[in-house]
């Protein structure tokens, strides 16, 4: 190659790099645009199904609100005043218009605006979910990596048996056992997580420790198994053998090469778990008397608080879908192969 040809090649290299970067960003934006279009459609379908299914739940909100001694005329008048009569389609459209404009109605049980009630409990559930996520992810990465590097040995089998045994036990059973040991016997944590739910951050973390541990245990086995599979595939790949032959330190190989490639198959599962954790867990929150969105859904369902139940379900759906969107973004950034895939497929 002549000097002139070499200079032309060098001159066009930045242009090719800029073109590739622009194409990468445009395809990422197209993918994100598709997700942002799909989310409202999914939420619309969820809202229809939720509103219709709530009508099939046994019970009368007016009777629950006024008590067993109210007359049928009083119950009917209460239903009329709260917009619970008339065609289902008209009631749904009225609720949908209010929800989209920020008027979420008033709870029949708590007699307060549903918006402040749902968002307040959502914040509590998100704090608990982030705490459980922060406990679960590093532990699963460590355990999965240990299993992959010691595949087939006693430690690998012991971790698998232990985690599968824990995951087979229902959440409320694990929660009760932890309450008996750490709250009633050792008195290390409060029995009710709601005791310090309104205190400072240290008090809230102390109160949320047991519920967060129970939530982390529930998802730990499957996540660890996924990390183990991804790590086992990464350490047998060509790039791992090349890094070892270059004499790179083991810690550097794990951080720069193994960890990133091992987490790529696990990212989608992490997104599902993150959405489930942030949206609240009815069993754990009820068991520990934690004021989260899951416990609020239980109360709303018991009393057939139609407005509160519909609003809470919709907020849970929004949180889950946004968690999946965040997962897609992280997966694109982590896996270079996705950046150049045809987004039309």
Buried (B, 14 or more C-beta within 10 A) or exposed (E): EEEEEEEEEEEEEEEEEEEEEEEBEEBBEEBBEEBEEEBEEBBEEBBEEBBEEBEEEEEBBBBBBBEEEBEEEBBBBBBEEBBBEEEEEEBBEEBBEBBEEEEBBBBBBBEEBBBEBBBBBBEBBBBBBBBBBEBBBEBBBEBBBBBBBBBEEEBBEEBBEEBEEEBEEEBEEBBEEBBEEBBEEEEEBBBBBBBBBEEEEEBBBBBBBBBBBBBBBBBBBBBBBBBBBBBBBBBEEEEBEEBEEEEBEEEEBBEEBBBBBBBBBBBBBBBBBBBBBBBBBBBBBBBBBBBBBBBBBBBBBEBBBBBBBBBBBBBBBBBBBBBBBBBBBBBBEEBEEBBEEEBEE
